[in-house]
Amino acid sequence: MYPADNAALPRRPASRRGARIAAFGLALALVPACVGIEAGIDYPSDLPDPDPHLSTPEGEDDPSVRLNGVVIKDDVCKGIDTHPVAQKLSQEDFGQFLATQGIKIEPKKARDNLYWFDFPTGEAKEGEQQPFLRLRLAVLDDSWAATKDLQESLLDHGPGWWGFRRSNLAVLAPRTSLSESLAFAIKHKFVCWGMFTYTGTDDAYVVPGPYTEL
């Protein structure tokens, strides 16, 4: 929404109180861009340590887990075909990949080209719903549209949100630390299926890994 053009209106000096309110409103408006939209979910507590599966861009072990400072090792995907694909895919292709990893999740259709995959994150307490982590999968027309969709979605949600892309499919995942997002993606082999992307403070960054598309 663009501000209205008030150039023709007479101007009055702003009061100190008005200035403080304006400054406070600006600060609130900037919060999502600085820290990312809160996801309101907890990641599983039993995720593996991602460090053994990471290296520096130069191929050395024990990297500092930071953007532009890590690469996902190929041995994460031992026995999995990581050749890039060009054909158009559907949500069923992602579901089939999960099934090969022993994960059976029935996608929920949010709209024509949008599906939710809910990953259980713990045991259900009496009288409460089982906690879950929701991945949003968008089915786009082609790989370019999927790249654009994921990039814009990540930047709209802000730092800490992450996802991955394969051909015309874009998957968005809830906000967490880079280390925890890598642990979750490595555990479920998402880094073998698509290109892993994480949102920093000013842009979204691809973490190099076994699966790569140009």
C-alpha positions as CSV (number, residue, x, y, z in Angstrom):
1,M,0.0,0.0,0.0
2,Y,1.5,3.3,-1.1
3,P,1.2,6.5,1.1
4,A,-1.2,9.2,-0.1
5,D,0.3,12.3,-1.7
6,N,-0.1,15.0,0.9
7,A,2.1,17.6,-0.8
8,A,-0.9,19.9,-1.3
9,L,-2.0,19.9,2.3
10,P,-0.9,22.6,4.8
11,R,1.9,21.4,7.1
12,R,1.9,21.8,10.9
13,P,4.8,21.2,13.2
14,A,4.6,17.7,14.7
15,S,4.2,17.5,18.5
16,R,6.8,15.6,20.5
17,R,4.2,13.0,21.4
18,G,3.3,12.6,17.7
19,A,6.9,12.2,16.8
20,R,7.3,9.5,19.5
21,I,4.3,7.6,18.3
22,A,5.6,7.8,14.7
23,A,9.0,6.5,15.8
24,F,7.4,3.7,17.7
25,G,5.2,2.7,14.8
26,L,8.3,2.7,12.5
27,A,10.2,0.5,14.9
28,L,7.3,-2.0,15.0
29,A,7.1,-2.0,11.2
30,L,10.8,-2.8,11.0
31,V,10.7,-5.7,13.5
32,P,9.7,-8.5,11.0
33,A,12.4,-7.4,8.6
34,C,15.1,-7.6,11.4
35,V,14.1,-10.8,13.2
36,G,11.6,-12.6,10.9
37,I,8.0,-13.4,11.5
38,E,7.5,-15.7,14.5
39,A,6.5,-19.2,13.5
40,G,4.9,-20.2,16.8
41,I,6.2,-23.8,16.6
42,D,9.0,-25.8,18.2
43,Y,11.4,-28.0,16.3
44,P,11.9,-31.6,17.5
45,S,14.4,-31.9,20.3
46,D,16.0,-35.1,18.9
47,L,17.5,-33.6,15.7
48,P,21.0,-34.8,14.8
49,D,24.1,-32.6,15.1
50,P,24.6,-31.2,11.6
51,D,28.3,-30.4,12.0
52,P,29.7,-33.8,10.9
53,H,27.8,-33.4,7.6
54,L,29.1,-29.9,6.9
55,S,32.4,-28.6,5.6
56,T,33.9,-25.2,4.7
57,P,33.6,-24.0,1.1
58,E,37.3,-25.2,0.8
59,G,36.3,-28.7,1.9
60,E,37.7,-28.6,5.4
61,D,35.9,-30.1,8.4
62,D,34.6,-28.4,11.5
63,P,33.3,-25.2,9.8
64,S,31.7,-22.3,11.5
65,V,27.9,-22.7,10.9
66,R,27.1,-19.4,9.1
67,L,25.8,-18.2,5.8
68,N,28.5,-18.4,3.0
69,G,30.6,-20.4,5.5
70,V,29.3,-24.0,5.1
71,V,28.7,-26.6,2.4
72,I,26.6,-29.8,2.8
73,K,28.8,-32.9,2.2
74,D,27.9,-35.3,-0.5
75,D,27.9,-38.3,1.9
76,V,24.7,-37.1,3.4
77,C,23.0,-38.4,0.3
78,K,24.7,-41.7,-0.1
79,G,22.5,-44.0,-2.1
80,I,20.2,-41.2,-3.2
81,D,20.0,-40.0,-6.8
82,T,20.9,-36.3,-6.7
83,H,20.9,-35.6,-10.5
84,P,19.0,-32.4,-11.2
85,V,15.6,-32.7,-12.9
86,A,13.9,-30.6,-15.5
87,Q,10.5,-32.2,-15.9
88,K,7.5,-30.7,-14.3
89,L,6.7,-32.2,-10.8
90,S,3.6,-32.3,-8.5
91,Q,3.1,-32.6,-4.8
92,E,2.9,-36.4,-5.3
93,D,6.5,-36.5,-6.3
94,F,7.5,-34.9,-2.9
95,G,5.2,-37.3,-1.1
96,Q,6.8,-40.3,-2.9
97,F,10.3,-39.0,-1.9
98,L,9.2,-38.8,1.7
99,A,7.8,-42.4,1.5
100,T,11.3,-43.6,0.4
101,Q,12.6,-42.1,3.6
102,G,10.0,-44.0,5.6
103,I,7.9,-40.8,6.2
104,K,4.2,-41.1,5.5
105,I,2.4,-37.8,5.5
106,E,-0.8,-37.1,3.7
107,P,-0.7,-33.6,2.1
108,K,-3.5,-31.2,2.9
109,K,-4.7,-29.1,0.0
110,A,-4.8,-25.4,0.9
111,R,-5.7,-24.2,-2.6
112,D,-5.2,-25.3,-6.2
113,N,-1.4,-25.1,-6.2
114,L,-0.6,-25.1,-2.5
115,Y,-0.2,-28.0,-0.1
116,W,0.7,-28.5,3.5
117,F,2.8,-31.3,4.8
118,D,2.6,-31.6,8.6
119,F,5.5,-33.3,10.3
120,P,4.8,-34.5,13.9
121,T,7.2,-33.0,16.4
122,G,6.2,-34.9,19.6
123,E,3.6,-36.9,21.4
124,A,0.1,-35.5,21.8
125,K,-0.9,-34.6,25.3
126,E,-4.3,-35.6,26.6
127,G,-7.0,-33.4,25.2
128,E,-4.5,-31.6,22.9
129,Q,-3.6,-31.9,19.2
130,Q,-0.4,-33.6,18.4
131,P,2.3,-30.9,17.8
132,F,3.5,-30.6,14.2
133,L,5.8,-28.6,12.0
134,R,4.2,-27.5,8.7
135,L,6.0,-27.3,5.4
136,R,4.2,-25.4,2.6
137,L,4.7,-26.8,-0.9
138,A,3.8,-24.6,-3.9
139,V,3.4,-26.1,-7.3
140,L,4.5,-23.5,-9.9
141,D,4.5,-23.5,-13.7
142,D,8.3,-23.9,-14.1
143,S,11.6,-23.7,-12.3
144,W,12.0,-20.0,-12.8
145,A,8.5,-19.4,-11.2
146,A,9.4,-21.7,-8.3
147,T,12.7,-19.9,-7.7
148,K,10.9,-16.5,-7.7
149,D,8.1,-17.8,-5.4
150,L,10.6,-19.2,-2.8
151,Q,12.8,-16.1,-2.9
152,E,9.8,-13.8,-2.4
153,S,8.2,-16.0,0.3
154,L,11.5,-16.1,2.3
155,L,12.1,-12.4,2.1
156,D,8.4,-11.7,3.0
157,H,8.7,-13.8,6.2
158,G,12.2,-12.6,7.1
159,P,15.3,-13.9,8.7
160,G,15.3,-17.4,10.0
161,W,12.8,-18.8,7.5
162,W,14.1,-21.4,5.1
163,G,13.1,-23.7,2.3
164,F,14.2,-25.7,-0.7
165,R,13.4,-26.0,-4.4
166,R,13.3,-28.8,-7.0
167,S,12.3,-28.0,-10.5
168,N,8.8,-26.3,-10.3
169,L,8.2,-27.1,-6.6
170,A,9.0,-24.6,-3.8
171,V,8.9,-25.6,-0.2
172,L,8.8,-23.1,2.7
173,A,9.7,-24.0,6.2
174,P,9.2,-22.2,9.6
175,R,11.7,-19.9,11.2
176,T,14.6,-21.3,13.2
177,S,18.3,-21.1,13.5
178,L,20.6,-22.0,10.6
179,S,22.0,-24.9,12.5
180,E,18.6,-26.3,13.4
181,S,17.2,-25.9,9.9
182,L,20.2,-27.7,8.5
183,A,19.7,-30.5,11.1
184,F,16.1,-30.9,10.1
185,A,16.8,-30.8,6.4
186,I,19.7,-33.3,6.7
187,K,17.7,-35.7,8.9
188,H,14.9,-35.9,6.3
189,K,17.2,-35.7,3.3
190,F,15.6,-32.6,1.9
191,V,19.1,-31.4,0.9
192,C,19.2,-34.5,-1.4
193,W,15.9,-33.6,-3.0
194,G,16.2,-29.9,-3.5
195,M,18.3,-26.8,-3.1
196,F,18.5,-25.6,0.5
197,T,17.9,-21.8,1.0
198,Y,18.0,-19.8,4.2
199,T,17.0,-16.2,4.9
200,G,19.6,-13.8,6.3
201,T,19.1,-10.2,7.4
202,D,19.3,-8.8,3.9
203,D,18.7,-11.7,1.4
204,A,18.0,-15.4,1.0
205,Y,21.1,-17.6,0.5
206,V,21.5,-21.0,-1.1
207,V,23.7,-23.3,1.0
208,P,25.6,-25.5,-1.5
209,G,24.8,-29.2,-1.2
210,P,24.5,-32.5,-3.1
211,Y,21.5,-31.4,-5.1
212,T,22.0,-28.4,-7.4
213,E,20.1,-26.8,-10.3
214,L,21.4,-24.1,-12.5
